[in-house]
Amino acid sequence: MAPHRRLVCASPDYLSERGMPQSPVDLASHNCLTFSYAQGSSIWRFSGRSDETVRVSGSVRANNSEVLREAAIGGMGLIMMPSWLVDADIEAGRLHVVLPEWERSMSGAGGAIYAVYQPNRRSSKKVRAFVDFLIERFGSPPYWDTRSDS
């Protein structure tokens, strides 16, 4: 239904104190806020001018994206989050995109948002109407990915 892009972000306060990373390898010396439940969440992969894999670490690990998002807004470090989750914070200036020219992923694979339903519901007019509504609402590109800085 829509792409699931990830962005590396930090608050303006964090970036003014610690500096703006210029390449993925710079992240190894930054405080990166990661998920505790995802195996390999401390390995961030990038593609751009080359493929880069960086082992990151930080003072906060959580099993909740909202906790990590709030910690980043509070100036605690860098996060890698889906664009749909941080778009409003970027728009409001609470977060800034870091390394916008690099494609990001945690697993090395791209991502997407899918509609998943039971096979016997595929022909349901209600399910089809709901999926069509979501696709139209998200837009192409989705409304959360329309900024030029991401």
Stockholm file with secondary structure:
# STOCKHOLM 1.0

chainA/1-150         MAPHRRLVCASPDYLSERGMPQSPVDLASHNCLTFSYAQGSSIWRFSGRSDETVRVSGSVRANNSEVLREAAIGGMGLIMMPSWLVDADIEAGRLHVVLPEWERSMSGAGGAIYAVYQPNRRSSKKVRAFVDFLIERFGSPPYWDTRSDS
#=GR chainA/1-150 SS CEECCEEEEECHHHHHHHCCCSSGGGGGGSBBCEESSSTTTTEEEEESSSEEEEECBCSCEESCHHHHHHHHHTTSCBEEEEHHHHHHHHHHTSSEEESTTSEEESSSSCCEECCCCCGGGTTCHHHHHHHHHHHHHHTTTTGGGCCTTC
#=GC SS_cons         CEECCEEEEECHHHHHHHCCCSSGGGGGGSBBCEESSSTTTTEEEEESSSEEEEECBCSCEESCHHHHHHHHHTTSCBEEEEHHHHHHHHHHTSSEEESTTSEEESSSSCCEECCCCCGGGTTCHHHHHHHHHHHHHHTTTTGGGCCTTC
//
